[in-house]
Amino acid sequence: MGIGIKGDLPWRLKTEMEYFTRMTTETKDKNKKNVVLMGRRTWDCLPETYRPLRNRINMVLTSQLMNYGDKAIVCTSIPNALEIITKIQNEVERVWVIGGSKVYKEAMESPYFGRLYLTRIRKRFECDTFFPPIPNNFVLVQDPIVPEDIQEEKGIQFVYEVYEKR
Ligand SMILES: NC(=O)c1ccc[n+]([C@@H]2O[C@H](COP(=O)([O-])OP(=O)(O)OC[C@H]3O[C@@H](n4cnc5c(N)ncnc54)[C@H](OP(=O)(O)O)[C@@H]3O)[C@@H](O)[C@H]2O)c1
């Protein structure tokens, strides 16, 4: 369940990154965008050239007084993030929580939580940051837009999983 090492991703998987971009960017309503909500360290980890994540509304959680200009909206807590999203809800289709550890945990505990889209990497990597335990009331479901077969890149196998809270 590792997700990070020394402020970076433990692996480089182009197809998985493309899947992340596709899933978090695509909207049914072309007049709307998705929000990507992340912790401050995850924002810091994004390479400058990919910041903000394109065609998505970037929101960063921090307890510090930060200002990312027009690149990202700063929020001080998950309730504060939800308040801001409520104000712009006509422009927003989905909210994707994209890490790190504590933000994932808080999001999964939220009554507004919908689904967990998790990529399970079938190889051991050294990690210092981990995905929180998946609660027992989460069940595997299918999503027609998510490939079900085993993926492979650079000899590394991985599978896309989707969980719903029951
Ligand atoms: N594999 C993946 O899919 C994936 C996804 C995301 C990240 N990662 C990796 O994970 C690592 C970063 O994750 P992380 O868990 O260390 O950090 P993180 O969650 O990205 O950031 C932690 C920071 O976010 C802020 N924060 C978190 N929850 C908050 C809340 N409820 N209210 C206000 N501020 C809040 C705080 O910022 P302040 O300290 O500024 O107050 C906190 O120090 C990196 O290695 C990254 O590459 C991997």
The ligand as a MOL file (V3000), in Angstrom:
LIG
                    3D

  0  0  0     0  0            999 V3000
M  V30 BEGIN CTAB
M  V30 COUNTS 48 52 0 0 0
M  V30 BEGIN ATOM
M  V30 1 N 0.8690 7.1580 -5.5210 0
M  V30 2 C -0.0240 8.1180 -5.4570 0
M  V30 3 O -1.1030 8.0170 -6.0260 0
M  V30 4 C 0.2640 9.3500 -4.6520 0
M  V30 5 C -0.7140 10.3310 -4.5090 0
M  V30 6 C -0.4200 11.4620 -3.7590 0
M  V30 7 C 0.8140 11.5980 -3.1570 0
M  V30 8 N 1.7300 10.6320 -3.3230 0 CHG=1
M  V30 9 C 3.0550 10.7320 -2.6440 0
M  V30 10 O 2.8050 10.9060 -1.2550 0
M  V30 11 C 3.7400 11.8280 -0.6920 0
M  V30 12 C 3.0090 13.0690 -0.1890 0
M  V30 13 O 1.9180 12.6930 0.6320 0
M  V30 14 P 1.8770 12.9920 2.2010 0
M  V30 15 O 0.9010 12.0430 2.7970 0
M  V30 16 O 3.2760 12.9940 2.7300 0 CHG=-1
M  V30 17 O 1.3960 14.5020 2.2720 0
M  V30 18 P 0.0600 15.2670 1.7540 0
M  V30 19 O -1.1660 14.6680 2.3200 0
M  V30 20 O 0.1190 15.4890 0.3020 0
M  V30 21 O 0.3140 16.6750 2.4410 0
M  V30 22 C 0.2820 16.7930 3.8320 0
M  V30 23 C 0.0390 18.2440 4.1510 0
M  V30 24 O -1.2380 18.6360 3.6550 0
M  V30 25 C -1.8410 19.5410 4.5540 0
M  V30 26 N -3.0720 18.9360 5.0660 0
M  V30 27 C -3.4280 17.6070 5.0370 0
M  V30 28 N -4.6530 17.4420 5.5600 0
M  V30 29 C -5.0900 18.6710 5.9370 0
M  V30 30 C -6.2820 19.1510 6.5240 0
M  V30 31 N -7.2880 18.3270 6.8430 0
M  V30 32 N -6.3740 20.4760 6.7670 0
M  V30 33 C -5.3680 21.3350 6.4370 0
M  V30 34 N -4.2200 20.9310 5.8610 0
M  V30 35 C -4.0810 19.6260 5.6300 0
M  V30 36 C -0.8120 19.8460 5.6110 0
M  V30 37 O -0.0480 20.8990 5.0390 0
M  V30 38 P 0.8020 21.9710 5.9030 0
M  V30 39 O 1.9590 21.2210 6.4560 0
M  V30 40 O 1.1910 22.9890 4.8740 0
M  V30 41 O -0.1480 22.4960 6.9350 0
M  V30 42 C -0.0030 18.5570 5.6330 0
M  V30 43 O 1.3060 18.7170 6.1410 0
M  V30 44 C 4.7320 12.1190 -1.8090 0
M  V30 45 O 5.7930 11.1850 -1.7670 0
M  V30 46 C 3.9010 11.9140 -3.0570 0
M  V30 47 O 4.6920 11.6260 -4.1960 0
M  V30 48 C 1.4910 9.5260 -4.0440 0
M  V30 END ATOM
M  V30 BEGIN BOND
M  V30 1 1 1 2
M  V30 2 2 2 3
M  V30 3 1 2 4
M  V30 4 1 4 5
M  V30 5 2 4 48
M  V30 6 2 5 6
M  V30 7 1 6 7
M  V30 8 2 7 8
M  V30 9 1 8 9
M  V30 10 1 8 48
M  V30 11 1 9 10
M  V30 12 1 9 46
M  V30 13 1 10 11
M  V30 14 1 11 12
M  V30 15 1 11 44
M  V30 16 1 12 13
M  V30 17 1 13 14
M  V30 18 2 14 15
M  V30 19 1 14 16
M  V30 20 1 14 17
M  V30 21 1 17 18
M  V30 22 2 18 19
M  V30 23 1 18 20
M  V30 24 1 18 21
M  V30 25 1 21 22
M  V30 26 1 22 23
M  V30 27 1 23 24
M  V30 28 1 23 42
M  V30 29 1 24 25
M  V30 30 1 25 26
M  V30 31 1 25 36
M  V30 32 1 26 27
M  V30 33 1 26 35
M  V30 34 2 27 28
M  V30 35 1 28 29
M  V30 36 1 29 30
M  V30 37 2 29 35
M  V30 38 1 30 31
M  V30 39 2 30 32
M  V30 40 1 32 33
M  V30 41 2 33 34
M  V30 42 1 34 35
M  V30 43 1 36 37
M  V30 44 1 36 42
M  V30 45 1 37 38
M  V30 46 2 38 39
M  V30 47 1 38 40
M  V30 48 1 38 41
M  V30 49 1 42 43
M  V30 50 1 44 45
M  V30 51 1 44 46
M  V30 52 1 46 47
M  V30 END BOND
M  V30 END CTAB
M  END
